[in-house]
Amino acid sequence: VLMFAWMNREALQKTAELGQAVYYSRSRGRLWHKGEESGHLQTVHEIRMDCDNDVILLKVTQLGHEPGIACHTGRHSCFFSLYRHGQWVVTEPVLKDPASIYK
């Protein structure tokens, strides 16, 4: 799992049309094409829905760096902290300084 993001109907429609991930930014109140600022695009291979019809899963290839950077912290995944022995441990390195990604 690379990341978790919100999607509305329009974002889902754009994602299907473009073959690239488009999400809905609740803080900005607008659609957000993943990688529009960073260049770290997501090519969509499959769009799946869960059994309750309320969660969409995108199977993607993360572009823009090797390995791809999905997280705004400069890491491959947004899920870089692991709960181990009663505390949170960072398990993934920063691949690129976020200050150099978002100028």
C-alpha positions as CSV (number, residue, x, y, z in Angstrom):
1,V,0.0,0.0,0.0
2,L,1.5,3.3,-1.1
3,M,-1.0,5.8,0.2
4,F,-4.6,6.6,1.2
5,A,-6.4,9.5,-0.4
6,W,-10.0,10.7,-1.0
7,M,-11.8,10.3,-4.3
8,N,-15.1,11.6,-5.4
9,R,-17.1,10.6,-8.5
10,E,-15.4,13.2,-10.7
11,A,-12.0,12.0,-9.5
12,L,-12.9,8.4,-10.3
13,Q,-14.1,9.4,-13.7
14,K,-11.0,11.4,-14.5
15,T,-8.8,8.5,-13.2
16,A,-10.6,6.1,-15.6
17,E,-10.3,8.5,-18.5
18,L,-6.6,9.4,-18.1
19,G,-5.2,6.1,-16.8
20,Q,-3.5,8.2,-14.1
21,A,-4.5,8.7,-10.5
22,V,-6.7,11.8,-9.7
23,Y,-7.9,12.4,-6.2
24,Y,-10.1,14.9,-4.4
25,S,-8.3,17.2,-2.0
26,R,-10.6,18.1,0.9
27,S,-8.2,20.8,2.1
28,R,-8.0,22.5,-1.3
29,G,-11.6,21.7,-2.3
30,R,-10.6,20.6,-5.8
31,L,-9.4,17.6,-7.8
32,W,-5.7,16.7,-7.4
33,H,-3.8,14.9,-10.1
34,K,-1.2,12.9,-8.3
35,G,2.2,14.2,-9.2
36,E,1.0,17.6,-10.6
37,E,3.6,19.4,-8.4
38,S,6.2,16.7,-7.7
39,G,6.2,14.8,-11.1
40,H,5.5,11.6,-9.1
41,L,2.6,10.4,-11.2
42,Q,0.7,7.2,-10.7
43,T,-0.1,5.1,-13.8
44,V,-3.3,3.1,-13.0
45,H,-3.5,-0.5,-14.1
46,E,-6.6,-1.6,-12.2
47,I,-9.5,0.0,-10.4
48,R,-11.2,-2.3,-7.9
49,M,-14.1,-1.8,-5.4
50,D,-14.6,-3.5,-2.0
51,C,-17.6,-5.7,-1.1
52,D,-19.5,-2.8,0.6
53,N,-19.0,-0.6,-2.5
54,D,-17.5,2.2,-0.5
55,V,-13.7,1.8,-1.0
56,I,-11.8,2.0,-4.3
57,L,-8.4,0.4,-4.6
58,L,-6.1,1.5,-7.4
59,K,-3.3,-0.8,-8.6
60,V,-0.7,1.6,-9.8
61,T,2.9,2.0,-10.9
62,Q,4.5,4.9,-9.0
63,L,6.6,7.1,-11.3
64,G,9.0,9.9,-10.8
65,H,11.9,8.3,-8.9
66,E,13.3,4.8,-8.5
67,P,11.7,3.4,-6.4
68,G,8.7,5.6,-6.9
69,I,7.9,8.3,-4.3
70,A,4.2,8.3,-3.3
71,C,4.5,10.2,0.0
72,H,4.9,14.0,0.4
73,T,7.6,13.2,3.0
74,G,9.8,11.9,0.1
75,R,9.3,8.2,1.0
76,H,8.1,5.4,-1.2
77,S,5.0,4.8,0.9
78,C,3.0,7.0,3.3
79,F,2.9,3.9,5.7
80,F,6.5,4.2,6.8
81,S,5.9,3.8,10.5
82,L,5.6,0.4,12.2
83,Y,4.2,-0.2,15.6
84,R,6.7,-2.5,17.3
85,H,7.1,-3.3,21.0
86,G,4.9,-0.5,22.2
87,Q,6.3,2.3,20.0
88,W,6.3,3.6,16.5
89,V,9.4,3.0,14.4
90,V,10.2,4.6,11.1
91,T,11.0,1.7,8.7
92,E,11.5,3.5,5.3
93,P,14.2,6.0,4.4
94,V,13.6,9.4,2.9
95,L,14.5,8.9,-0.8
96,K,14.4,12.6,-1.7
97,D,14.2,15.7,0.4
98,P,10.7,17.1,0.2
99,A,12.0,20.7,0.0
100,S,13.6,19.8,-3.4
101,I,10.4,18.1,-4.6
102,Y,7.9,20.9,-3.8
103,K,9.5,24.2,-4.8
